[in-house]
């Protein structure tokens, strides 16, 4: 079974406490994710360093996302707002099991 996020239990910037479909409760630390990569310098990802924006995190039963934080070009060429999300496998690998 692939690990997926079922529920957000708490938000403590820059961490999100999550319940996974394997029944584990894990803390996802975005400080680690953003500093271990170049994401902190990419426009939309850098917005997650703002506590107010970070606290707007949601789950869709699969991963964590921030609504209307990214933009995509549609087939007709128009630019539309889209959710900013992370691969749930990356989140799982960068999370710590709560004991």
C-alpha positions as CSV (number, residue, x, y, z in Angstrom):
1,X,0.0,0.0,0.0
2,X,1.3,3.4,-1.0
3,X,1.4,5.8,2.0
4,X,-1.1,8.7,1.6
5,X,-2.3,11.4,3.9
6,X,-5.8,11.0,5.2
7,X,-6.0,13.8,7.7
8,X,-4.2,16.9,9.1
9,X,-4.1,16.7,12.9
10,X,-2.1,19.9,13.7
11,X,-0.2,22.7,12.1
12,X,2.9,24.0,13.9
13,X,4.9,26.1,11.5
14,X,6.9,24.7,9.7
15,X,5.6,21.2,10.5
16,X,2.3,19.5,9.8
17,X,1.1,16.6,11.9
18,X,-0.6,14.1,9.7
19,X,-2.5,10.7,9.8
20,X,-1.6,8.4,7.0
21,X,-3.6,5.6,5.4
22,X,-1.3,3.1,7.1
23,X,-2.6,4.5,10.5
24,X,0.8,6.1,11.3
25,X,0.8,9.6,12.7
26,X,3.8,11.5,11.3
27,X,5.2,15.0,11.4
28,X,6.1,16.5,8.0
29,X,8.8,19.1,8.4
30,X,8.7,21.6,5.5
31,X,11.8,23.4,6.9
32,X,13.8,20.3,6.1
33,X,12.2,19.9,2.7
34,X,12.7,23.5,1.6
35,X,16.3,23.8,2.9
36,X,17.4,20.4,1.6
37,X,16.6,21.6,-2.0
38,X,16.4,24.6,-4.2
39,X,12.6,24.9,-3.6
40,X,13.0,27.7,-1.1
41,X,14.2,29.9,-4.0
42,X,11.4,29.1,-6.3
43,X,8.6,31.7,-6.3
44,X,5.5,29.7,-5.1
45,X,7.4,27.4,-2.8
46,X,9.1,30.3,-1.1
47,X,5.6,31.5,-0.1
48,X,5.4,28.5,2.3
49,X,8.0,30.2,4.5
50,X,5.2,32.7,5.5
51,X,3.4,31.4,8.6
52,X,0.0,32.7,7.6
53,X,0.2,31.1,4.1
54,X,1.6,27.9,5.5
55,X,-1.3,27.6,7.9
56,X,-3.7,27.3,5.0
57,X,-2.5,23.8,4.2
58,X,-5.2,21.2,3.2
59,X,-5.4,17.6,2.3
60,X,-7.3,15.8,-0.4
61,X,-6.9,12.4,1.2
62,X,-3.7,11.8,-0.8
63,X,-1.2,14.6,-0.1
64,X,-0.9,18.1,1.3
65,X,-1.6,21.2,-0.8
66,X,-2.2,24.9,-0.8
67,X,-5.1,26.0,-2.9
68,X,-4.6,28.5,-5.7
69,X,-0.8,28.9,-5.0
70,X,0.4,27.8,-8.4
71,X,-0.5,28.7,-11.9
72,X,-0.8,26.5,-15.0
73,X,-1.3,27.1,-18.7
74,X,-4.5,25.5,-19.9
75,X,-4.9,23.9,-23.3
76,X,-6.4,27.1,-24.7
77,X,-3.4,29.1,-23.5
78,X,-5.1,30.8,-20.6
79,X,-3.3,30.9,-17.2
80,X,-5.3,29.4,-14.4
81,X,-4.7,29.1,-10.6
82,X,-4.0,25.6,-9.4
83,X,-3.1,23.9,-6.1
84,X,0.6,23.8,-5.0
85,X,1.2,20.2,-3.8
86,X,4.0,17.8,-3.1
87,X,4.4,14.1,-4.0
88,X,3.1,12.1,-1.0
89,X,6.0,9.7,-1.3
90,X,8.4,12.7,-0.8
91,X,6.4,13.9,2.2
92,X,6.5,10.4,3.7
93,X,10.2,10.1,3.2
94,X,10.7,13.5,4.8
95,X,8.5,12.9,7.8
96,X,9.0,11.5,11.3
97,X,6.9,9.0,13.1
98,X,5.3,10.3,16.2
99,X,6.1,8.1,19.2
